[in-house]
Amino acid sequence: MTNKTDRIIIFDTTLRDGEQCPGATLNIDEKLVIAKQLARLGVDIIEAGFAFASPGDFEAVSKIAKIVGTENGPVICSLARAIKADIEAAAEALKPAVNARIHTFISTSDIHLEYQLRKSRAEVLAIAEEMVAYAKSFMTDVEFSPMDAARSDPEFLYQVLERTIAAGATTVNIPDTVGYTTPSEFGAIIKGIIENVPNINQAIISVHGHNDLGLAVANFLEAVKNGARQLECTINGIGERAGNASLEELVMALHVRRQYFNPYLGRPEESQESLTNIDTRQIYKTSRLVSNLTGMLVQPNKAIVGANAFAHESGIHQDGVLKNKLTYEIMDAQLIGLTDNQIVLGKHSGRNAFRTRLKELGFELSDTELNKAFVRFKEVADKKKDISDWDLEAIVNDEIQQAPDLFRVELVQVSCGSNARPTATVTLRTPEGEELTDAAIGTGPVDAVYKAINRVVNVPNELIEFSVQSVTAGIDAIGEVTIRLRYESKVFSGHAANTDIIVASAQAYVNALNRLYSALQTQEKPEEVSAQKV
């Protein structure tokens, strides 16, 4: 491929850079679930992790490479510093993938060279060239990133890119590592590279950027206009600090405004052909999945996937939308997979109807997973007359995408009221199969439940976030609870859904404690490396 491609390549780094967001740590099975959904979404490349960082990262990259990296699947990529051991680990982990890529990087800005790397420009240039060539000895698809490119001296940046392309890089990524640039500046950087790197037509120009100033998406769209053809982004924009450029915002901006962007990609302005390979109908489901598994809630006013993205309260807006949606909506909610279908199943629905509807919603469950989800569906249907698509999604996500099953909630009972002291009794099944019961008094029913659970589990932690969301409207709505715990410097999340919000709160808390408990059981070795940002 060359920069002359007339479409935009979507490089998803949710599982690598997105996971670096505090509290968003995922286990291997959760990463695999997300990777499968990213493949259904239609991303071109999945950056599955940083294979050298830890045995867990290596295993996750390898498992995703084997199961998702099929002949018709996405390219599976692993990050690697410009160090031989990193590159070797990436190459080994990626072996099962039909199409694989090594993404290697080293800083090029003077501030990074002086204070972080303590190396000269000549040393960095030599390392970059040598390590790209070394990565090329393992596979044909190699990406190189000059970290902090946006703050690098342009002339040195051009030199590094020219040498690394000559060494075999098929993609060169230009990161705005600290989210510093503005759109016009970022566009000028891409334009300067095209005009000053002689062999740039031998590689795809990619961009990677953080959202510290809220400009990541705008920067990327300006980069596209100036010749960038690969966008490195994450679902819901999660990632280090203020996050990354948001995949759903980029894709929908390119889709809704494709007549504006068509000429920049050499297409007729009136062309209706999509500018990416993304199946937009999978966007909402992917957003919800990543939010549930990472514990990172989507703000209501978030573009494209926020709860208010297609809501109208203004009387003028409501009147216009009722007459013609185009008056105040620039895209149809169904385009991102958000349906208006409210009543789909009830307590008399059978297993086949349940399976069929889940398939229509994009869930591919094993027989074991289906059985677990169906039992939970029947329990909810006994309490809730009408089950919506959103309810089904919450049931499935809650039942089959859980934390390690160590402690299990067996009973939750609370007593509270305006003139009563909130008291909770809980029974947990321990990892050894023993049932333990304890009780506690709190400032409210949830606080009492959490104190009782802590007395049973006896693992020090600090509750730093507690949030409740209603899946649908109505007094019988399923409530989703997301909580985050801190233990020393690490954050662990938990998520649960139930028609009883107290029960959901207990289950979410135990899910987070199970993640914490599991991490304590398998402490990382001192020699393991933390994943670095690009």
C-alpha positions in Angstrom: 0.0 0.0 0.0 1.0 3.6 -0.5 -0.3 7.0 0.6 -2.4 7.1 -2.6 -5.1 4.8 -1.1 -8.5 6.3 -1.5 -9.9 5.1 1.8 -9.1 5.6 5.5 -7.5 2.7 7.4 -8.8 2.4 11.0 -6.2 1.2 13.5 -7.8 0.5 16.8 -5.6 0.7 19.9 -8.3 0.2 22.6 -6.6 -2.9 23.8 -3.2 -1.3 24.1 -3.4 2.5 24.6 -7.0 2.4 25.8 -6.2 -0.1 28.5 -3.5 2.2 29.8 -6.3 4.4 31.2 -6.3 4.1 35.0 -8.8 1.5 36.1 -9.4 0.1 32.6 -7.2 -3.0 33.0 -8.7 -6.0 31.2 -8.1 -9.7 31.7 -7.2 -12.0 28.7 -10.8 -13.2 28.2 -12.2 -9.7 28.2 -9.6 -8.6 25.7 -10.6 -11.4 23.5 -14.3 -10.5 23.7 -13.5 -6.9 22.7 -11.1 -8.1 19.9 -13.9 -10.3 18.4 -16.3 -7.3 18.5 -13.7 -5.0 16.9 -13.4 -7.6 14.1 -17.2 -7.5 13.6 -17.0 -3.7 13.7 -14.7 -3.9 10.7 -11.5 -2.3 12.0 -8.5 -2.9 9.7 -5.9 -3.3 12.4 -6.1 -4.3 16.1 -3.2 -3.3 18.3 -3.7 -6.2 20.7 -1.1 -5.1 23.3 2.5 -4.7 24.2 3.8 -8.3 24.1 7.0 -7.7 26.0 5.3 -5.8 28.9 4.2 -8.9 30.8 3.4 -12.6 30.4 -0.3 -11.6 30.5 0.1 -9.1 27.6 2.1 -11.7 25.6 -0.6 -14.3 26.1 -3.4 -11.8 25.2 -1.6 -10.8 22.0 -1.0 -14.5 21.1 -4.6 -15.5 21.8 -6.1 -12.7 19.8 -3.6 -13.4 17.0 -4.8 -17.0 16.9 -8.5 -16.6 17.3 -9.2 -13.2 15.6 -6.2 -12.9 13.3 -7.8 -15.2 10.6 -7.4 -15.0 6.9 -10.5 -12.6 6.5 -9.9 -11.0 9.9 -8.1 -7.8 10.8 -4.3 -7.3 11.0 -3.1 -8.1 14.5 -0.4 -5.7 15.8 1.8 -5.6 18.8 3.7 -2.6 20.1 7.4 -2.9 20.7 10.1 -0.4 21.8 13.0 0.0 19.4 14.8 -2.8 21.4 15.5 -6.3 20.1 13.9 -8.1 23.0 10.7 -6.2 22.5 10.6 -6.9 18.8 11.4 -10.6 19.3 8.5 -10.9 21.9 6.1 -9.2 19.5 7.1 -11.4 16.6 6.7 -14.6 18.7 3.3 -13.5 20.1 2.0 -12.6 16.6 3.0 -15.9 15.0 -0.5 -17.4 15.0 -2.0 -14.4 13.0 -2.4 -14.7 9.3 -1.8 -11.0 8.9 0.4 -9.4 11.5 2.3 -6.2 12.2 5.1 -5.1 14.5 4.7 -1.5 15.6 8.1 -0.2 16.9 8.8 3.3 18.3 11.4 5.6 19.7 11.3 9.3 20.7 12.5 12.0 18.4 11.7 15.3 20.2 14.7 17.0 21.7 13.0 17.2 25.1 12.6 13.4 25.1 16.1 12.8 23.8 17.7 14.9 26.5 15.6 14.0 29.6 14.2 10.5 28.9 16.5 8.7 26.5 19.7 10.7 27.2 20.8 10.0 23.6 21.9 12.2 20.7 20.0 12.6 17.5 22.6 10.5 15.6 22.1 7.7 18.1 18.4 7.7 17.8 18.6 7.8 14.1 20.8 4.8 14.0 18.6 2.9 16.5 15.4 3.6 14.6 16.9 2.4 11.3 18.4 -0.7 12.8 15.3 -1.8 14.8 12.9 -1.3 11.9 15.2 -3.5 9.8 15.3 -6.0 12.6 11.5 -6.0 12.8 11.4 -6.4 9.0 13.4 -9.6 9.3 10.4 -11.1 11.1 7.5 -9.9 8.9 6.7 -7.7 6.0 4.3 -5.3 7.7 6.2 -3.0 10.0 5.0 0.3 11.5 7.4 2.9 12.9 6.5 5.8 15.3 8.7 8.7 16.2 7.3 9.3 19.6 6.4 13.0 20.3 6.7 13.7 16.6 4.5 16.8 17.0 7.1 18.5 19.1 10.1 17.2 17.1 12.4 19.3 14.9 10.8 18.9 11.4 14.2 18.5 9.6 15.2 15.7 12.0 11.8 14.1 11.8 12.0 14.0 8.0 15.4 12.4 8.2 14.2 9.7 10.6 11.2 8.9 8.5 13.2 8.7 5.3 15.7 6.3 6.9 13.1 4.1 8.5 11.1 3.8 5.3 14.3 2.8 3.5 14.8 0.2 6.3 11.4 -1.4 5.6 8.7 0.5 7.4 5.4 0.2 5.5 3.5 2.6 7.8 5.0 5.7 9.5 2.9 7.0 12.4 3.0 10.6 13.5 2.0 10.8 17.2 0.9 13.9 19.0 1.9 12.1 22.2 1.0 14.9 24.6 -2.0 16.3 22.8 -0.3 19.6 22.2 -1.0 20.6 18.6 -3.9 22.4 16.9 -5.6 21.3 13.7 -3.8 23.7 11.4 -0.4 22.8 13.0 -1.0 19.1 12.7 -2.1 19.4 9.1 1.0 21.4 8.3 3.2 18.6 9.9 1.6 16.0 7.6 1.9 18.3 4.6 5.6 19.0 5.4 6.3 15.2 5.6 4.8 14.6 2.2 6.8 17.5 0.7 10.1 16.7 2.4 10.5 12.9 2.8 11.6 11.7 -0.7 10.4 8.1 -0.3 7.1 8.8 1.6 5.1 7.3 -1.3 6.4 3.9 -0.2 4.6 4.1 3.2 1.2 4.9 4.6 1.1 8.0 6.8 -0.7 7.3 10.1 -1.6 9.6 12.9 -2.0 9.0 16.7 -3.0 11.7 19.1 -4.2 12.4 22.6 -7.1 14.6 23.6 -5.5 16.8 26.3 -6.8 20.0 24.7 -10.0 18.3 23.3 -8.6 18.6 19.7 -7.7 15.0 18.8 -10.5 14.3 16.4 -10.2 17.7 14.7 -6.4 17.2 14.4 -7.0 13.8 12.7 -9.5 15.2 10.2 -7.1 17.9 9.3 -4.4 15.3 8.9 -6.7 13.4 6.5 -7.1 16.5 4.3 -3.3 16.8 4.1 -2.5 13.1 3.3 -2.8 10.9 6.3 -4.5 7.6 5.5 -4.4 5.7 8.8 -6.1 6.8 12.0 -5.1 5.3 15.3 -8.0 5.6 17.7 -9.9 3.9 20.5 -13.5 3.1 21.3 -15.1 5.9 23.4 -11.8 7.7 23.1 -10.4 6.0 26.2 -6.7 6.1 26.9 -3.9 7.8 28.8 -4.8 11.1 30.6 -7.6 12.8 28.6 -7.8 9.8 26.2 -7.2 9.2 22.5 -9.0 10.3 19.3 -12.5 8.6 19.4 -13.1 6.0 16.8 -16.8 6.5 16.6 -16.5 10.3 16.2 -13.9 10.0 13.4 -15.8 7.3 11.5 -19.1 9.1 11.7 -17.5 12.5 10.8 -16.1 10.9 7.7 -19.4 9.2 7.0 -21.8 12.1 7.5 -19.4 14.6 5.8 -18.0 12.2 3.1 -19.0 14.6 0.3 -16.7 17.2 1.9 -13.8 14.7 2.4 -14.2 12.8 -0.9 -12.0 15.2 -3.0 -9.2 14.9 -0.5 -9.1 11.2 -1.2 -9.3 11.6 -5.0 -13.0 10.6 -5.2 -15.8 12.4 -6.9 -17.5 14.8 -4.5 -20.9 13.1 -5.0 -19.6 9.6 -4.2 -21.7 7.8 -1.6 -19.1 5.0 -1.0 -18.0 4.7 2.6 -14.6 6.2 3.4 -13.8 3.4 5.9 -14.5 -0.3 6.2 -16.4 0.1 9.5 -19.8 -1.4 9.9 -21.4 1.6 11.6 -24.3 -0.5 12.9 -21.9 -2.1 15.3 -20.7 1.2 16.8 -23.2 1.5 19.7 -22.8 -2.2 20.7 -19.0 -1.9 20.7 -19.1 1.3 22.7 -21.4 -0.4 25.4 -19.2 -3.5 25.5 -16.0 -1.5 26.1 -17.7 0.7 28.6 -19.0 -2.3 30.6 -15.8 -4.3 30.6 -13.5 -1.4 31.4 -15.8 0.3 33.9 -15.3 3.6 32.0 -18.7 5.2 31.7 -19.7 7.2 28.6 -20.7 10.7 29.5 -24.3 11.4 28.5 -23.4 14.3 26.1 -20.6 12.3 24.4 -20.9 12.7 20.6 -22.3 9.7 18.7 -22.7 7.2 21.6 -23.7 9.3 24.6 -27.2 8.8 26.1 -28.2 12.3 25.0 -26.7 12.1 21.5 -30.1 11.6 19.9 -32.3 13.2 22.6 -34.3 16.4 22.2 -35.8 18.5 25.0 -36.2 21.8 23.3 -39.8 22.3 22.1 -38.6 23.8 18.9 -36.3 20.8 18.3 -38.9 18.3 19.2 -41.4 19.9 16.8 -38.9 19.8 14.0 -37.8 16.3 14.5 -41.4 15.0 14.6 -42.0 16.6 11.2 -38.7 15.6 9.7 -35.7 14.1 11.5 -33.3 16.0 9.2 -34.4 19.3 10.8 -32.2 18.7 13.8 -30.5 15.3 13.3 -27.6 14.9 10.9 -27.6 11.1 11.2 -30.1 8.4 12.0 -29.6 6.6 15.3 -30.1 3.3 13.6 -27.0 4.0 11.6 -24.9 3.3 14.7 -27.0 0.3 15.8 -29.2 2.2 18.2 -32.7 0.8 17.6 -36.1 2.1 18.7 -37.3 -1.5 19.3 -38.5 -1.6 22.9 -40.6 -4.7 23.3 -39.1 -7.9 21.9 -39.5 -10.7 24.4 -41.4 -11.7 27.5 -41.5 -14.4 30.1 -43.3 -16.8 27.8 -40.6 -16.6 25.1 -38.6 -19.7 24.4 -34.9 -20.4 24.1 -35.0 -20.4 20.3 -36.6 -17.0 20.2 -34.1 -15.8 22.7 -31.2 -17.1 20.7 -32.5 -15.7 17.5 -33.0 -12.2 18.9 -29.5 -12.2 20.4 -28.1 -13.1 17.0 -30.0 -10.2 15.4 -28.4 -8.0 18.1 -24.9 -9.3 17.1 -24.3 -11.7 20.0 -22.7 -15.0 19.1 -22.9 -17.2 22.2 -21.7 -20.7 22.9 -24.3 -23.2 24.2 -22.9 -22.7 27.8 -23.1 -18.9 27.5 -26.6 -19.1 26.0 -27.8 -21.3 28.8 -26.5 -18.9 31.5 -27.9 -15.9 29.8 -31.3 -17.6 29.2 -31.6 -18.5 32.9 -30.9 -14.9 33.8 -33.4 -13.7 31.1 -36.2 -15.8 32.7 -35.4 -14.4 36.1 -35.6 -10.8 34.8 -38.8 -11.6 32.8 -40.6 -12.8 36.0 -40.0 -9.3 37.5 -40.3 -7.1 34.4 -43.2 -7.5 32.0 -41.5 -6.3 28.8 -37.9 -7.0 27.9 -36.3 -4.5 25.4 -33.2 -4.9 23.3 -31.3 -2.8 25.8 -32.4 -5.1 28.6 -31.2 -8.1 26.6 -27.9 -6.5 26.0 -27.5 -5.7 29.7 -28.4 -9.2 30.7 -25.9 -10.8 28.2 -23.1 -8.5 29.1 -23.6 -8.9 32.8 -23.9 -12.7 32.7 -21.1 -13.8 30.3 -18.5 -11.0 30.7 -17.8 -11.1 34.4 -14.7 -10.7 36.5 -12.8 -13.9 37.7 -15.4 -16.0 39.6 -13.8 -16.1 43.0 -16.2 -14.7 45.5 -19.9 -15.0 44.6 -22.9 -13.2 46.1 -25.4 -15.6 47.5 -27.6 -13.4 49.6 -28.2 -9.7 50.1 -30.7 -8.4 52.6 -31.1 -4.8 53.8 -33.2 -2.8 56.2 -33.4 0.9 55.9 -35.8 3.9 56.1 -36.2 7.5 57.2 -36.0 6.7 60.9 -33.9 3.5 60.7 -30.2 2.8 60.7 -29.4 1.2 57.4 -28.3 -2.4 58.0 -27.2 -5.1 55.6 -26.6 -8.8 55.8 -24.6 -10.5 53.0 -23.6 -14.1 52.3 -20.7 -14.8 50.0 -19.4 -18.0 48.7 -15.6 -18.0 48.9 -13.2 -19.4 46.3 -12.9 -22.5 48.5 -16.7 -23.0 48.3 -17.4 -22.0 51.9 -20.4 -19.7 52.6 -19.7 -16.8 54.9 -22.2 -14.4 56.3 -21.7 -11.0 58.0 -23.7 -7.8 58.7 -22.9 -4.1 59.0 -24.4 -0.7 59.5 -23.8 2.1 57.1 -24.8 5.6 56.1 -27.2 4.1 53.5 -28.1 0.6 52.3 -25.4 0.4 49.7 -22.7 1.6 52.2 -23.9 -1.0 54.6 -23.7 -3.8 52.0 -20.2 -2.7 51.0 -19.1 -2.7 54.6 -20.5 -6.2 55.2 -18.8 -7.5 52.0 -15.5 -6.0 53.1 -15.8 -7.8 56.5 -16.1 -11.1 54.6 -13.5 -10.6 51.8 -11.0 -8.7 54.1 -9.0 -7.1 51.3 -8.0 -3.4 51.9 -9.4 -1.1 49.2 -10.8 2.4 48.7 -14.1 3.0 46.9 -13.3 5.9 44.5 -16.3 5.8 42.1 -19.9 4.6 42.3 -22.4 5.2 39.5 -25.9 4.0 38.7 -27.6 4.1 35.3 -31.0 3.0 34.2 -30.9 0.8 31.1 -34.5 1.8 30.1 -37.3 4.0 31.3 -39.9 2.8 33.8 -40.1 1.8 37.5 -39.1 -1.8 36.7 -36.0 -0.8 34.6 -32.8 -2.8 34.9 -30.2 -0.7 36.8 -26.5 -0.9 35.9 -24.0 -0.2 38.6 -20.3 0.6 37.8 -17.8 1.0 40.6 -14.1 1.5 40.9 -11.8 0.6 43.7 -8.2 1.7 44.4 -5.6 -0.6 46.0 -2.3 1.1 46.4 -1.6 2.6 43.0 -3.9 0.3 41.0 -7.6 0.8 40.1 -10.1 -2.1 39.6 -13.6 -1.8 38.1 -16.7 -3.8 38.6 -20.0 -3.8 36.7 -23.4 -5.5 37.2 -27.0 -5.2 36.2 -30.2 -6.1 38.0 -33.7 -5.0 38.5 -32.8 -4.6 42.2 -30.3 -1.8 42.4 -29.0 -3.0 45.9 -28.2 -6.5 44.5 -26.6 -4.9 41.4 -24.4 -2.8 43.7 -23.3 -5.8 45.7 -22.5 -7.8 42.6 -20.6 -4.9 41.0 -18.6 -4.5 44.2 -17.7 -8.2 44.4 -16.7 -8.2 40.7 -14.2 -5.4 41.4 -13.0 -7.2 44.5 -12.5 -10.4 42.5 -10.3 -8.5 40.1 -8.3 -7.0 42.9 -8.1 -10.4 44.7 -7.0 -12.1 41.4 -4.3 -9.5 40.9 -3.0 -10.1 44.4 -2.8 -13.8 43.7 -0.7 -13.2 40.6 1.5 -10.3 41.4 3.5 -9.1 38.4 7.2 -9.9 38.5 9.6 -7.0 39.1 11.3 -7.4 35.7 8.0 -6.9 33.8 7.7 -3.7 31.8 4.9 -1.2 32.0 3.3 -0.5 28.6 4.5 2.9 27.3 2.5 5.5 25.5 3.2 6.6 21.9 
